[in-house]
Amino acid sequence: MTAAQLPPVAPEVTATLVEELSPRLRKRLDAAVTKLGARPTHRDGDTVTIAVDEETDLRMHAPGGVIATADDLTCGCLLAPACVHRAAAACAAPAADPAPDPAGQEALTEAASAPHAGGTASESTGPAPESTTPAPYGTPAPYGTASAPDTTVFTPPDNTSAPDVASPAQRVAADAVWSAAAAVLEAGVEGAGAVAQAALLRAAHTARLQHLPRAAGAALSVVTLLRAARAGDPSYRTPDLVTALAELLGTAHRVGTASGAELAAVRGRARRPYSPDGSLRLYGLFTEPVVTDSGHGGARTWVAGPDGRLCTVGDVAPGGVGRALGVADRAVRLGESALTHRELGRTGLAVSGATVSPDGRLGAGKGVKAVTARGAAWTEPPLAALWETPPLQQAVRALRATSRYADPDAGGSDLLFLDVELRGAVRDPGGTCLLASCDGGIAVRLAVADDDPALAHRDNLMLLATAPGTRLRIIGRLLPALHPRLALLACSHPTGEGTIDLGFDRLRRADLPVPDAPVHPAPPEPGDSGANSPLHLLERRVEQTVPAGRAALGMLGDVSAEARRLRRAGLPTAAGLLAALCVSAARRERDAFGRLLPADTDGFATHWLAAARYTSAVSESLCAAAWEPRPEPAVTG
C-alpha cells in the first residue's frame, strides 16, 4: 500500500484521531503506520478497505474523494473506535487541503459579483473554467509538483479597511504553528513521527480558521516533506525541507511583528485569484515539457504581450513523461482556439475577456474568447525586446521570482533571454554542461533541463556541444548557483529560420553549421571569490539539523576553526551565526539538583531560522554578482 492509494484526509481529522489516542497507543503509532503500509488494500467506489489482518478490515469512506470526518474511518477490531488503526490510516494517507470556512464561502460569493472578481484554475489539471464556489475539500498537490501547497485553501477577502496588526487570535494561532515547527526541528526527521506531524496538522487547521493561509499551507508542506523523508521517497531532498521549515518558522514569527502591507503578505491569500485583464494580444515563445517526480506530466507554453509581460498556458495532470509528449500536440484549452501547444509557441493569439493569475497563468473561463493571430519571430518586435535587457538585470529579476522565501503572490518569471556563442562541453559537479559566452564576457553553463531519456533535452544539448563558435538566441531557466547557470529550454535554429523547443524537437547533425576547426572540449572557467566562498560551512550545519535534530548538531564540539575561516573570507555575520547556532544546540541547563531541564526549543529555532535565512540571502547575492559583466582585458602597447 502506498499513500497515493489512500484518499486524502482532512488535517483536523488526523489531528483529532491522534490526540484521542492514549499515551500507550501514541508510542505505538509510528510502528502501526509502517505495518499498515504493508497491508493490501481494495477500492470500491468511494471506499478504500485495508486488511489490518486476516480477520479485520479498516474502511476509509471518502465521499467526494476526501475523508472529511473521523466517522468516515471505521475499524472492525475489538478496540474500535479507540484503536490505533484509524489514526494510523489517517497518518499514512496524504493530507487534504483544508476546507473553506462559512465566512470564506460568503465572502467568495460576494467577490463573484464584484467588478474585480476572477476565478481560479490550477496548472496541475490544466486551465480549468473559473469558479468562485469551491468544493468542500481539495486534493493536495502531490509532492514534487510546481503547485503551491495552499492553492485550494480559502480565506475571505477583506473589502473593508484591514487592521494594521494581527488579532490576538491570529497571534495565538501563529504561536501554535511556531511551537509545532520548533518541535519538529528539535526532533529532526528521525524523531518527527506521526505525533509531531499531527501537532503540525492541528496548527495548520487553527491557522486556517484564523485566516492565515500562508502559514497553514506551509505547515502542510512540511508534513508532506516529512512523510516523504521518512518513507525514503527518492524525490525527497533535504534542502526542500530546510526551505519549508524556514518558511514556516519565518511566517509564524512575522505574524506577531508585521503590520500593514507586510502583514497582508504574511497572512497570504488562500487561492491565487485570476483577475480580469480585458483583451490581450499574445505572441508565442516556446513550449516546454513538464514532468514531476510525483508522476504528473504535461506541457507549458510561454507567450508574451506587446509590453514584454510573460504568460503561460499549461496542461499538467497525472501521466508522467508519456502524457507530456502527447499533450504537446493537443489543442490548448483557451477559448475557441484550435492551436496545439507547440503551434501556439510559434504563432500568436488574440484573447478577449482574458483572466490572468499573479504568476501569469491564463484562465480558461466561459467568458474567455481566443482566436489565432500572427506571431512574431524572436528577432522581431515585440519579442526582440526580451533579449535587449542586460543579463545582470535579467538575473536579478529572476532571482526575485525564484527566491526561497519570495512572496507567493509577487509573480515574476525565472526565465532569461540571452544571445550566446557556444564554446563546447565542460564537466561540472552536476554533470556535463554546455559552456557559452554572452554579453559582458559572462561565461554561462547551460544544463539539461530534464534528464528523462524520452525527452530531447540531453541529446540536443550534447549535439550543440559539438558546434563551438555557433551563435544562438536562447531561452533558459535560472538555476541559482555561485556561477552563471541556466537550464536550456529553447533556442533559435542553428542554421535556419525558426526556433527549437529543446524538450520536444530533436536536432540532427545536419542542422548544425560545419565546424571550421577540430572540436575540443571547452576549458574550465577559472573560479572567482563567489565560487570559492566558504558559506557552505554554515549551510551544511543548517542542513545537518533537519535529518537528526538539535542533539546531532550539539555534539559537533568546537567550530572555532570554521568560524575563523568564515571571518577571513569577509563573512563575520556567518561566523557569529555558526557559533551561536552550535552553542544553542549544545546548551542544556540543570536545576538545583543537577537534573537536565527541558531544552530551549524556541531559542534554538530562532538561531536556526536566522542562519537559514542568512545563507539563502547571501547565496542569492553571490548568484547575482556572478552575472556582473567582466571587465575588458587591458590592451598593452
C-alpha positions in Angstrom: 0.0 0.0 0.0 1.2 3.5 -0.8 -0.1 6.9 0.3 -1.3 7.5 -3.3 -3.7 4.5 -2.9 -5.5 6.1 0.0 -7.9 9.0 -0.1 -6.6 12.3 1.4 -7.6 13.1 5.0 -8.5 16.5 6.3 -5.8 17.8 8.6 -8.1 18.3 11.6 -9.4 14.7 11.3 -5.8 13.3 11.5 -5.0 15.6 14.4 -8.2 14.6 16.3 -7.6 10.9 15.9 -4.1 11.1 17.1 -5.0 13.4 20.1 -7.7 10.9 21.2 -5.1 8.0 21.5 -3.9 7.0 24.9 -0.2 7.7 25.7 0.5 4.0 25.3 -1.0 3.9 21.8 0.7 7.0 20.7 4.0 5.3 21.4 2.9 2.5 19.0 1.6 4.8 16.3 4.7 5.0 14.1 5.0 1.3 14.1 1.3 0.9 13.3 1.7 3.3 10.3 4.6 1.2 8.9 2.7 -2.0 9.5 -0.4 -0.7 7.8 1.6 0.4 4.8 2.5 -3.2 4.1 -1.1 -4.4 4.1 -3.2 -5.0 1.0 -5.9 -2.5 0.0 -9.1 -2.7 -2.1 -11.0 0.2 -3.6 -14.8 0.1 -4.2 -16.1 3.4 -5.3 -15.6 6.0 -2.6 -14.4 3.4 -0.1 -10.9 2.0 0.4 -10.6 -1.1 2.5 -7.4 -2.1 4.2 -6.9 -5.6 5.5 -5.5 -5.0 9.0 -5.1 -8.8 9.5 -6.8 -11.9 8.2 -10.0 -11.2 10.1 -10.1 -7.4 10.5 -10.7 -4.7 7.9 -10.5 -0.9 8.2 -12.7 1.1 5.9 -12.0 4.7 4.7 -15.1 6.2 3.2 -14.3 9.3 1.2 -17.5 10.9 -0.3 -16.2 13.4 -2.8 -12.8 11.9 -2.6 -11.7 13.2 0.8 -12.1 11.9 4.4 -13.8 14.9 6.0 -14.8 13.5 9.4 -13.4 10.9 11.9 -16.6 8.9 11.4 -15.5 8.2 7.8 -12.9 5.8 9.2 -14.2 2.6 10.7 -12.3 -0.4 12.0 -13.5 -3.8 12.8 -11.1 -4.6 15.6 -12.3 -5.1 19.2 -10.8 -1.8 20.5 -12.5 0.3 17.8 -13.1 3.2 17.7 -10.4 3.8 20.3 -7.9 1.7 18.4 -4.6 2.7 16.8 -5.6 1.6 13.4 -7.8 4.5 12.5 -5.2 7.1 13.5 -2.5 5.0 11.6 -4.6 5.0 8.4 -5.1 8.8 8.7 -1.4 9.3 9.2 -0.5 7.1 6.2 -2.8 8.9 3.9 -2.0 12.2 2.2 -3.2 15.4 3.9 -6.1 17.1 2.2 -6.2 20.8 1.6 -8.4 22.4 4.3 -12.0 23.4 3.6 -13.1 27.0 3.5 -15.0 28.2 6.5 -18.5 29.5 6.1 -17.4 33.1 6.3 -15.0 32.5 3.5 -17.7 31.0 1.4 -19.9 34.1 1.8 -17.1 36.4 1.0 -16.3 34.5 -2.1 -19.9 34.7 -3.2 -19.8 38.4 -2.7 -16.5 38.6 -4.6 -18.0 36.8 -7.5 -20.3 39.7 -8.2 -17.6 42.4 -7.6 -16.0 44.0 -10.7 -12.5 42.7 -9.8 -13.5 39.2 -9.1 -11.8 36.4 -11.0 -11.8 32.7 -11.0 -9.1 30.1 -10.3 -7.5 27.4 -12.1 -4.6 25.2 -11.3 -2.0 24.2 -13.8 -1.9 20.7 -12.2 -5.1 20.0 -14.1 -4.8 22.4 -17.0 -6.6 25.8 -17.3 -10.0 24.9 -15.9 -13.0 27.1 -16.1 -13.0 29.6 -13.3 -15.4 29.2 -10.4 -15.8 31.1 -7.1 -17.6 28.2 -5.4 -15.0 25.7 -4.2 -15.6 22.1 -3.3 -15.6 21.4 0.4 -12.1 19.9 0.2 -9.4 19.8 -2.5 -7.0 17.0 -3.2 -3.5 18.3 -2.4 -0.8 18.8 -5.0 1.4 15.8 -4.8 5.0 16.2 -3.5 7.2 17.4 -6.4 4.6 19.4 -8.3 5.0 23.0 -9.0 1.7 23.9 -7.5 1.8 25.9 -4.3 0.8 23.9 -1.2 -2.1 26.2 -0.4 -3.8 26.6 -3.7 -7.1 25.3 -2.5 -7.2 26.8 0.9 -9.6 29.7 1.2 -9.9 32.9 3.3 -12.4 35.6 3.0 -11.2 38.7 1.1 -11.5 41.7 3.2 -13.2 44.5 1.4 -13.1 46.8 4.4 -10.1 48.5 5.9 -7.8 45.8 7.2 -6.4 46.0 10.7 -2.8 47.2 10.9 -1.8 44.4 13.2 -2.7 40.7 13.7 -5.6 40.0 16.0 -4.9 38.3 19.4 -6.4 35.0 18.0 -4.1 35.2 15.0 -1.1 35.6 17.3 -2.2 32.6 19.3 -2.5 30.6 16.1 0.9 31.7 14.9 2.4 30.8 18.2 1.0 27.3 17.9 2.5 27.0 14.4 5.9 28.2 15.7 5.8 25.7 18.6 4.9 22.7 16.4 7.6 23.7 13.8 10.2 24.2 16.5 9.4 20.7 17.9 10.0 19.2 14.5 13.3 21.0 14.2 14.2 19.8 17.7 13.5 16.2 16.9 14.6 16.1 13.3 13.2 13.9 10.6 14.1 10.8 12.6 12.1 11.9 15.6 9.3 13.8 13.9 6.9 10.9 13.6 3.1 10.7 13.4 2.5 12.5 16.7 4.7 15.5 15.8 3.1 15.6 12.4 -0.4 15.6 13.9 0.6 18.6 16.0 1.6 20.4 12.8 -1.7 19.5 11.2 -3.6 20.8 14.2 -1.7 24.1 14.0 -2.4 24.3 10.3 -6.1 23.8 10.9 -6.1 26.5 13.6 -4.1 28.9 11.3 -6.6 28.4 8.5 -9.5 29.2 10.8 -7.8 32.4 11.8 -7.3 33.4 8.1 -3.6 32.7 8.0 -3.5 30.6 4.8 0.2 31.1 4.1 1.1 29.6 7.5 -1.4 26.8 7.0 -0.1 25.9 3.6 3.5 26.0 4.8 2.7 23.6 7.7 1.0 21.1 5.2 4.1 21.4 3.0 6.4 20.5 6.0 4.2 17.5 6.8 4.3 16.3 3.2 8.0 16.5 3.1 8.5 14.8 6.5 6.4 11.9 5.3 8.4 11.7 2.1 11.7 11.7 4.0 10.6 9.1 6.5 9.2 6.9 3.7 12.5 7.0 1.7 10.9 8.8 -1.2 13.6 9.1 -3.9 12.3 12.5 -4.9 12.9 13.9 -1.4 15.7 16.4 -0.9 16.8 17.8 2.4 17.2 21.4 1.1 13.5 21.3 0.2 12.6 20.6 3.9 15.1 23.2 5.1 13.4 25.8 2.9 9.9 24.7 4.0 10.7 24.7 7.7 12.4 28.2 7.4 9.4 29.5 5.5 7.0 28.1 8.2 9.0 29.4 11.2 9.6 32.8 9.5 5.9 33.2 8.6 4.8 32.3 12.1 7.3 34.7 13.6 6.3 37.6 11.3 2.6 37.4 12.1 3.3 39.0 15.5 5.6 41.7 14.2 4.3 42.7 10.8 1.7 45.4 10.0 0.0 46.9 7.1 1.0 45.6 3.6 3.7 43.3 5.2 1.1 41.7 7.4 -1.2 41.1 4.3 1.7 39.3 2.6 2.4 37.3 5.7 -1.2 36.3 6.1 -1.2 35.3 2.4 -4.0 34.5 0.1 -5.5 31.1 0.1 -6.0 30.9 -3.6 -4.3 32.9 -6.2 -7.2 34.6 -8.0 -7.5 35.2 -11.7 -8.1 38.9 -12.4 -9.9 40.2 -15.5 -7.4 41.6 -17.9 -9.5 42.6 -20.9 -8.2 42.0 -24.4 -4.7 40.6 -24.8 -2.5 40.3 -27.9 -0.1 37.5 -27.3 2.9 36.2 -29.2 4.2 32.6 -28.8 7.7 32.0 -27.5 8.2 28.3 -26.9 6.7 25.1 -25.3 8.4 23.1 -22.6 7.5 19.6 -21.2 6.6 19.4 -17.5 7.4 16.1 -15.8 7.3 15.8 -12.0 8.6 13.3 -9.5 5.1 12.6 -8.4 4.1 11.1 -11.8 2.5 14.2 -13.3 3.2 15.2 -16.9 2.1 17.8 -19.4 3.2 20.9 -21.3 3.5 24.6 -20.6 3.5 27.2 -23.4 5.0 30.6 -22.8 3.6 33.7 -24.6 4.5 37.4 -24.3 2.4 40.5 -24.7 3.4 43.7 -26.6 4.9 45.1 -23.4 7.0 42.0 -22.8 4.8 40.6 -20.0 5.1 36.8 -19.9 2.1 34.5 -19.5 1.6 30.7 -19.7 -0.9 28.2 -20.8 -0.4 24.8 -19.1 -1.9 21.4 -19.1 -0.4 19.1 -16.4 -2.1 16.0 -14.9 -1.2 12.5 -13.8 0.5 10.6 -16.6 4.3 11.2 -16.4 6.5 11.7 -19.4 4.2 9.9 -21.8 1.4 12.4 -21.2 3.9 15.3 -21.6 4.8 14.0 -25.1 1.2 13.6 -26.0 -0.2 16.9 -24.6 2.2 19.0 -26.7 0.3 18.1 -29.8 -3.2 18.6 -28.2 -5.2 21.8 -28.6 -4.8 24.4 -25.8 -7.9 24.8 -23.7 -8.4 28.5 -24.2 -11.4 29.9 -26.0 -12.2 28.7 -29.5 -8.5 28.3 -30.5 -7.7 25.0 -32.2 -3.9 25.6 -31.8 -1.8 22.9 -30.2 0.7 23.8 -27.5 3.6 23.5 -29.9 1.8 25.6 -32.5 0.9 28.3 -30.0 4.6 28.5 -29.1 5.3 29.7 -32.7 2.4 31.8 -33.5 0.1 34.4 -31.9 -3.2 34.6 -30.1 -5.8 37.3 -29.7 -7.7 36.9 -26.4 -10.8 38.8 -25.2 -12.3 38.6 -21.7 -8.9 37.3 -20.5 -8.2 36.4 -16.9 -4.6 36.1 -15.5 -3.3 34.9 -12.2 -0.5 36.8 -10.4 2.1 34.2 -11.7 1.0 34.8 -15.3 -1.3 31.7 -15.9 -4.1 32.4 -18.3 -7.5 31.3 -17.2 -10.0 29.4 -19.4 -13.4 30.5 -18.1 -16.5 30.6 -20.2 -16.2 34.3 -20.9 -12.7 33.9 -22.5 -12.6 34.2 -26.3 -9.4 33.4 -28.2 -8.6 33.2 -31.9 -5.3 32.6 -33.8 -3.3 35.6 -34.8 0.0 36.4 -36.4 3.0 35.6 -34.3 6.5 37.2 -34.3 10.0 35.9 -34.8 12.4 36.3 -31.8 14.2 38.9 -33.8 11.1 41.0 -34.5 9.2 43.4 -32.2 7.8 42.9 -29.7 9.7 39.7 -28.8 13.1 41.0 -29.7 13.0 43.4 -26.8 13.2 40.5 -24.3 16.8 39.9 -25.4 17.8 43.6 -25.1 17.8 43.7 -21.3 21.4 43.2 -19.9 22.0 39.7 -18.4 22.6 41.1 -14.9 19.2 42.8 -14.8 17.5 39.7 -16.1 19.3 37.5 -13.4 18.3 39.9 -10.6 14.7 39.8 -11.8 14.7 36.0 -12.0 16.2 35.7 -8.5 13.4 37.8 -7.1 10.9 35.3 -8.6 12.9 32.2 -7.5 13.8 33.3 -4.0 13.2 30.6 -1.5 11.2 32.9 0.6 9.6 35.1 -2.0 6.0 36.4 -1.6 3.9 33.7 -3.3 1.8 36.5 -4.9 4.7 38.5 -6.1 4.7 37.0 -9.6 7.6 37.3 -12.0 9.4 34.9 -14.2 12.6 32.8 -13.8 13.4 32.9 -17.5 16.5 34.6 -19.1 16.8 35.6 -22.7 20.4 35.6 -24.0 22.4 35.9 -27.2 25.3 33.4 -26.8 28.3 31.9 -28.6 28.7 28.2 -27.8 32.1 27.1 -26.5 31.7 23.4 -26.1 31.1 20.8 -23.4 32.5 21.2 -19.9 32.4 18.9 -16.9 30.5 20.1 -13.9 29.8 18.5 -10.5 26.2 18.2 -11.6 27.1 16.5 -14.9 28.2 17.7 -18.4 27.2 21.2 -19.3 27.4 23.3 -22.4 29.6 26.3 -21.9 28.6 29.5 -23.7 29.6 33.2 -23.6 27.1 36.1 -23.6 27.2 39.9 -23.5 29.6 41.3 -21.0 32.1 38.4 -21.3 30.0 36.3 -19.0 30.6 32.5 -19.2 27.3 30.7 -18.7 26.9 27.0 -18.1 23.8 25.6 -19.9 22.5 22.5 -18.2 20.0 19.8 -19.3 16.5 20.9 -18.2 15.3 17.3 -17.7 17.4 14.1 -18.0 14.4 11.8 -18.9 15.6 9.9 -22.0 12.2 10.1 -23.6 12.6 13.9 -23.8 15.0 15.6 -26.2 16.8 17.8 -23.8 20.1 15.9 -23.2 20.5 14.7 -26.8 20.1 18.2 -28.1 22.5 19.7 -25.6 25.2 17.1 -26.4 24.8 17.8 -30.1 25.1 21.5 -29.7 28.2 21.0 -27.6 29.9 19.7 -30.8 29.4 23.0 -32.6 31.6 25.6 -30.8 31.5 29.0 -32.3 27.8 28.7 -33.1 25.8 31.8 -32.2 22.3 31.2 -30.8 19.5 33.2 -29.3 18.4 31.1 -26.3 15.8 31.0 -23.5 16.8 29.3 -20.2 15.6 29.0 -16.6 17.9 30.4 -14.0 19.5 27.8 -11.8 20.7 29.7 -8.7 24.4 28.9 -8.2 27.7 30.6 -7.5 28.4 30.8 -11.2 26.0 31.8 -14.1 23.9 28.7 -14.8 20.7 28.1 -16.8 18.6 25.1 -17.7 18.4 25.4 -21.5 14.8 25.3 -22.7 14.7 26.7 -26.3 17.0 28.2 -28.9 17.0 29.6 -32.4 17.7 27.2 -35.2 21.5 26.8 -35.6 21.5 27.2 -39.4 17.9 28.0 -40.5 14.9 30.1 -39.5 12.6 29.4 -36.7 13.1 28.1 -33.2 13.7 24.8 -31.4 11.7 23.6 -28.3 14.6 21.6 -26.9 12.4 19.3 -24.8 10.3 18.2 -27.8 12.1 18.9 -31.1 15.2 16.8 -31.9 18.1 18.4 -33.7 20.0 16.5 -36.3 23.7 16.8 -37.2 22.7 18.3 -40.5 21.1 21.2 -38.6 24.5 22.3 -37.3 27.0 24.5 -39.0 30.1 22.8 -40.4 33.0 23.5 -37.9 35.9 25.4 -39.2 38.4 23.6 -36.9 38.5 20.3 -34.9 36.3 20.3 -31.9 38.0 20.3 -28.5 36.4 20.4 -25.0 35.9 23.8 -23.6 38.5 24.7 -20.9 37.0 25.1 -17.4 36.3 28.6 -16.3 38.6 30.0 -13.5 36.7 30.3 -10.2 36.0 33.6 -8.6 35.6 34.7 -5.0 31.9 33.8 -5.0 32.5 30.3 -6.3 35.2 29.7 -3.6 33.1 31.2 -0.8 33.1 29.2 2.5 29.4 29.9 3.1 28.9 26.2 2.8 30.4 25.8 6.3 27.2 27.4 7.7 24.9 25.9 5.1 25.8 22.4 6.0 25.2 22.9 9.7 21.8 24.3 8.9 21.0 21.2 6.7 22.5 18.8 9.3 20.0 19.8 11.8 17.0 18.7 9.8 17.6 15.0 9.5 18.8 14.3 13.0 17.6 17.3 15.1 19.2 19.6 17.6 21.1 16.9 19.5 23.2 15.9 16.5 24.4 19.5 16.0 25.1 19.8 19.7 27.6 17.0 19.5 29.8 18.8 16.9 32.1 20.3 19.6 34.4 23.2 18.8 33.6 25.1 15.5 36.0 27.9 16.1 38.2 26.9 13.1 35.2 27.1 10.8 34.2 30.4 12.3 37.7 31.8 11.7 37.6 30.7 8.1 34.3 32.5 7.6 35.8 35.7 9.1 38.8 35.5 6.9 36.5 35.3 3.9 34.8 38.5 4.9 31.7 36.8 6.4 31.8 37.8 10.1 28.0 37.6 10.4 28.1 34.0 9.1 30.8 33.2 11.7 28.7 34.7 14.5 25.6 32.8 13.4 27.5 29.5 13.2 28.9 29.9 16.7 25.5 31.0 18.2 23.7 28.1 16.5 26.1 25.4 17.8 26.2 26.9 21.3 22.4 26.9 21.4 22.3 23.3 20.2 24.7 22.2 22.9 23.3 24.2 25.8 21.3 22.3 28.4 20.6 23.9 31.7 20.2 21.9 35.0 18.1 22.5 38.1 19.3 22.8 41.6 19.5 19.0 41.9 21.6 18.6 38.8 18.7 17.3 36.6 18.6 18.3 33.0 15.9 20.9 32.3 13.9 20.8 29.0 15.8 22.2 26.1 15.2 25.7 24.9 13.5 24.7 21.6 12.3 28.3 20.9 15.8 29.7 21.3 17.4 27.1 19.1 14.7 27.5 16.4 15.4 31.3 16.4 19.1 30.8 15.9 18.5 28.2 13.2 16.0 30.4 11.4 18.4 33.3 11.4 21.2 31.1 9.9 18.9 29.6 7.3 17.6 32.9 6.1 21.1 34.4 6.1 22.6 31.7 4.0 19.8 32.0 1.5 20.2 35.8 1.2 24.0 35.6 0.8 23.7 32.8 -1.8 21.3 34.9 -3.8 23.6 37.9 -3.6 26.6 35.8 -4.8 24.5 34.4 -7.6 23.6 37.9 -8.8 27.2 39.0 -8.5 28.3 36.2 -10.8 26.2 37.7 -13.6 28.1 41.1 -13.5 29.9 41.9 -16.7 33.6 41.0 -16.8 36.0 43.9 -17.4 37.5 44.2 -20.8 41.2 43.0 -20.8 43.7 45.8 -20.8 45.4 46.5 -24.2 49.1 46.7 -23.9 51.2 48.5 -26.5 
